[in-house]
């Protein structure tokens, strides 16, 4: 979690970042990455974080898109969290 000056789109100034998600090739396609990222997003939500950034591999992008992340002008993806589940 990171703290910056607040803005109209992010009044608290807090933001999150997904640094790395990796699954052993023999254990892929079982939902482990999704479960980990969903748990992290819930953790951010409980702390009032509204913006989460990441840089996705080509293989990982469909997972993040399915969670609501969208492409930004630079090669990252961003999700704006609602604070209610």
Secondary structure, DSSP 4 states (H G I P E B T S, - for coil): -EE---BTTBTT-EEEEE------GGG-SSSHHHHHHHHHHHHHHHTT--EEEE---TTTHHHHHHTT-EE-SSS-EEEEPPS--
